[in-house]
């Protein structure tokens, strides 16, 4: 019940913040060369595997989905917030955006060449994350790639740390612990990029991108 309530509270909070988010984040990649590089590498390995179908899970106002499309992928966006999806559809009418839950995606088994989860797991309570990661695995084709972005804990011995996110309570993760959780559900780490906080950053957290791959020949 706690997790159910947390999901609905988070969705309502993002509904209320949708218009502000659309204005704040639509140009964020312009001044983020490292993020562009990571997304570019993700797009390249997805294309190289022969399946360019990608879902941006927790897509928000859709700017990253549109960026992936611009990198040569066939990208769609999914978000739990109806207001975010409305904003994304208005901004990018040529792309597909659907309201949905990462824990229960309306996507067929093995349909996708790639899954992007960019700061979309941070509001998921820790005991609810394994089913979400299993769902990522389910929708990926054999050899498909997952790119997950998140804020890291300060102490590697702590699997998670709660922090006061602007919109809703959120969790930081130990990169090693999260990589182990991915391995347990059949997603092997390929690479990781860690960005140190800048002095001007509001939150002095490391930002991490983990790239993982679903084994070929697995369902």
C-alpha positions in Angstrom: 0.0 0.0 0.0 2.9 2.4 0.8 4.4 1.8 -2.7 1.0 2.2 -4.3 0.4 5.5 -2.5 3.9 6.7 -3.4 3.3 6.0 -7.1 0.1 8.0 -7.1 1.6 10.8 -5.1 4.6 11.1 -7.4 2.3 11.0 -10.5 0.2 13.8 -9.1 3.2 15.9 -8.2 4.6 15.6 -11.7 1.2 16.4 -13.2 1.3 19.7 -11.2 4.9 20.4 -12.3 4.6 19.4 -16.0 4.5 22.9 -17.5 7.4 24.1 -15.4 9.5 21.0 -16.3 8.8 21.5 -20.0 10.3 25.0 -19.8 13.2 24.1 -17.6 14.5 21.0 -19.3 13.8 21.3 -23.0 17.3 22.7 -23.7 19.3 20.9 -21.0 21.3 18.8 -23.5 22.6 21.9 -25.2 25.0 22.6 -22.4 25.6 19.0 -21.4 28.3 17.5 -23.7 28.8 14.4 -21.5 25.1 13.6 -21.5 25.0 14.0 -25.3 28.0 11.7 -25.6 26.4 9.0 -23.4 23.2 9.2 -25.4 25.1 9.1 -28.6 27.0 5.9 -27.6 23.7 4.3 -26.5 22.2 5.1 -29.9 25.2 3.7 -31.7 25.2 0.3 -29.9 21.5 0.0 -30.3 21.7 0.6 -34.0 24.6 -1.8 -34.3 22.5 -4.6 -32.9 20.0 -4.2 -35.8 16.9 -3.1 -33.8 16.3 0.6 -33.6 13.1 0.5 -31.5 13.7 2.3 -28.3 11.5 3.4 -25.3 12.3 6.4 -23.2 10.8 5.4 -19.9 9.9 8.3 -17.6 10.1 10.6 -20.6 8.7 13.7 -19.0 8.1 16.5 -21.5 9.7 14.4 -24.3 12.9 16.3 -25.1 15.2 13.3 -24.7 12.8 11.1 -26.7 13.1 13.6 -29.5 16.9 13.7 -29.2 17.0 9.9 -29.5 14.9 10.1 -32.7 17.4 12.7 -34.0 20.2 10.1 -33.4 18.6 7.7 -35.9 16.4 5.6 -33.5 12.7 4.9 -33.7 11.9 6.3 -30.2 8.7 6.5 -28.2 8.1 7.9 -24.7 6.3 6.5 -21.7 5.5 8.4 -18.5 3.2 7.9 -15.5 2.1 11.5 -15.6 -0.7 12.3 -18.0 0.2 16.0 -17.9 3.8 15.2 -18.9 2.5 13.1 -21.8 0.2 15.9 -23.0 3.1 18.3 -22.9 5.3 15.9 -24.9 2.6 15.3 -27.5 2.2 19.0 -28.0 5.9 19.7 -28.3 6.7 16.7 -30.6 3.5 15.7 -32.5 5.4 13.4 -34.8 6.4 11.1 -32.0 4.5 8.5 -29.9 4.0 9.2 -26.2 1.9 7.0 -23.9 0.8 7.1 -20.3 2.1 4.0 -18.5 3.9 2.4 -15.6 7.5 1.1 -15.8 6.4 -1.9 -13.7 3.8 -2.9 -16.3 4.6 -1.8 -19.8 2.3 -2.2 -22.7 5.1 -3.5 -24.8 5.6 -7.0 -26.2 8.3 -9.3 -25.0 11.6 -8.7 -26.7 10.2 -5.9 -28.8 12.9 -3.2 -28.1 16.5 -2.8 -29.1 17.0 -0.3 -26.4 15.5 1.1 -23.1 16.4 4.4 -21.7 15.7 5.1 -18.0 17.0 8.5 -17.3 16.5 9.4 -13.7 13.1 7.6 -13.9 13.9 5.0 -11.2 14.7 7.5 -8.5 11.2 7.7 -7.1 10.7 3.9 -7.0 10.9 2.5 -3.4 13.9 0.1 -3.2 11.9 -3.1 -2.7 9.8 -2.2 -5.8 12.8 -1.8 -8.1 13.6 -5.4 -8.9 10.2 -5.9 -10.7 10.8 -2.7 -12.7 14.3 -4.0 -13.8 12.8 -7.3 -14.7 10.3 -5.5 -16.9 13.1 -3.7 -18.6 14.6 -7.1 -19.3 11.3 -8.5 -20.6 10.8 -5.8 -23.3 14.4 -5.9 -24.6 15.3 -8.1 -27.5 18.2 -10.5 -27.0 21.4 -8.3 -27.3 19.4 -5.2 -26.5 20.8 -2.4 -24.4 19.5 -0.5 -21.3 20.9 2.9 -20.3 19.9 3.9 -16.8 20.8 7.2 -15.2 20.6 8.0 -11.5 22.2 9.9 -8.6 24.8 7.9 -6.6 25.1 7.4 -2.9 27.9 9.0 -1.0 29.0 5.7 0.6 29.3 2.6 -1.6 28.4 0.5 1.5 24.9 2.0 1.5 22.8 0.5 -1.3 20.4 3.5 -1.2 20.0 6.9 0.3 16.8 9.0 0.5 17.0 12.6 -0.6 14.5 15.4 -0.7 13.7 15.8 -4.4 12.0 19.0 -5.5 8.9 17.2 -6.7 8.7 14.0 -4.6 10.9 11.9 -2.2 13.6 10.1 -4.1 16.4 7.6 -3.8 20.1 7.6 -4.6 21.7 4.2 -5.5 25.1 2.7 -5.1 26.3 2.0 -8.7 27.8 -1.3 -7.7 24.6 -2.4 -6.0 22.4 -1.4 -8.9 24.8 -3.1 -11.3 24.4 -6.3 -9.3 20.6 -6.0 -9.4 20.8 -5.7 -13.1 22.9 -8.8 -13.3 20.4 -10.7 -11.2 17.7 -10.0 -13.8 19.9 -10.9 -16.8 21.4 -7.5 -17.8 25.2 -7.4 -17.8 27.0 -4.1 -17.3 28.9 -3.0 -20.4 30.1 0.4 -19.2 29.5 3.2 -16.8 30.0 7.0 -16.8 30.3 8.9 -13.6 30.0 12.7 -13.5 31.3 14.6 -10.5 29.2 17.4 -9.2 30.2 20.9 -10.2 30.6 23.7 -7.6 27.5 25.4 -9.0 25.3 22.3 -8.9 22.4 22.5 -6.4 22.9 19.0 -5.3 26.5 17.7 -4.7 25.8 14.2 -5.9 27.6 12.1 -8.4 25.6 11.3 -11.5 26.0 7.9 -13.0 24.9 6.3 -16.3 25.1 2.5 -16.5 24.9 0.8 -19.8 23.9 -2.9 -19.7 23.1 -5.5 -22.3 20.6 -8.4 -22.4 22.4 -11.6 -23.3 21.9 -12.9 -26.9 19.6 -15.8 -27.1 17.7 -15.1 -23.9 13.9 -14.5 -23.7 
